[in-house]
Amino acid sequence: MGCIGGLNLPYYTKEKILTKEHIFSQFADDEELGKYIPTGVKSSSLSRELLLSILAYIRKDKYLSLYGLYKASKLQRSTVGYKNYDIKIGNDFAEKLQEFISVNR
């Protein structure tokens, strides 16, 4: 393989995506990927980074699919936690907002 590194992705155990088992499942029934994994090996004995590196160099389409999952999860998590609030504003405050003039025109 030459080098390993820079291809690692975070994992999301709550959603059970990008975990070692999820990545290892990408190797099932793929003869080409099977050449890089010893027969009968358990996923626990291999590192995530190794599995991701094999995918990136041998089956780039599968790696890019996992990368897409990562980007979608990251985007979704960046919006989690924000809540909408219903605030009642008095008429006098609303009028003052209408009169507001920005100093950075």
C-alpha positions in Angstrom: 0.0 0.0 0.0 2.9 2.4 0.6 1.3 4.8 3.0 -1.5 5.0 5.4 -2.9 8.2 6.7 -5.1 11.2 6.0 -8.1 9.0 5.1 -9.5 8.5 8.5 -13.1 9.6 9.2 -14.9 10.1 12.5 -17.4 7.5 13.6 -20.9 7.9 15.0 -21.8 5.1 17.3 -25.3 6.4 18.0 -26.2 6.1 14.4 -24.0 3.0 13.9 -22.3 4.5 10.8 -18.6 4.7 10.0 -17.9 2.4 12.9 -15.3 -0.3 12.3 -18.1 -2.9 11.8 -19.9 -0.7 9.3 -16.7 -0.1 7.3 -15.8 -3.8 7.5 -19.2 -4.7 6.0 -18.1 -2.9 2.8 -15.7 -5.8 2.3 -18.4 -8.5 2.3 -18.8 -10.3 -1.0 -16.1 -8.2 -2.7 -13.4 -10.4 -4.0 -11.0 -7.6 -4.9 -11.2 -6.2 -1.3 -10.9 -9.7 0.1 -7.4 -10.0 -1.3 -6.2 -7.4 1.2 -7.8 -9.0 4.3 -6.6 -12.3 5.7 -9.3 -15.1 5.5 -11.4 -15.4 8.6 -10.1 -12.3 10.3 -12.3 -10.5 12.7 -12.9 -6.8 12.2 -11.7 -6.1 15.8 -8.1 -7.1 14.8 -7.9 -4.5 12.0 -7.7 -0.7 12.5 -10.4 1.6 11.0 -7.6 3.6 9.3 -6.3 0.4 7.5 -9.8 -0.5 6.3 -10.5 3.0 5.1 -7.1 3.2 3.4 -7.8 -0.1 1.5 -11.2 1.2 0.5 -9.7 4.6 -0.7 -7.1 3.0 -2.8 -8.9 -0.1 -4.1 -12.6 0.8 -4.1 -12.7 4.6 -4.3 -16.4 4.6 -5.0 -17.1 2.8 -1.6 -14.8 5.2 0.2 -16.5 8.2 -1.3 -19.9 6.8 -0.3 -18.7 6.6 3.3 -17.2 10.1 3.0 -20.6 11.3 1.8 -22.2 9.7 4.9 -19.6 11.5 7.0 -20.4 14.9 5.4 -24.1 14.4 5.7 -23.8 13.5 9.4 -21.5 16.4 10.1 -24.0 18.8 8.4 -26.9 17.3 10.4 -25.0 17.6 13.7 -24.0 21.2 13.0 -27.7 22.1 13.1 -28.7 20.0 16.1 -29.3 21.9 19.3 -30.7 25.0 17.8 -34.3 25.7 19.0 -37.0 28.0 17.8 -38.4 30.3 20.4 -41.6 32.2 20.4 -41.0 35.7 21.9 -43.7 38.3 22.4 -42.4 41.8 21.7 -44.3 44.9 23.0 -45.4 47.6 20.6 -43.0 50.1 22.0 -40.1 47.8 21.4 -41.2 47.0 17.9 -41.5 50.7 17.1 -37.9 51.3 18.3 -36.7 48.4 16.0 -38.4 50.1 13.1 -36.4 53.3 13.8 -33.1 51.5 14.1 -30.4 52.8 11.7 -27.2 50.7 11.2 -23.9 52.5 11.8 -22.2 50.3 9.2 -24.1 51.4 6.1 
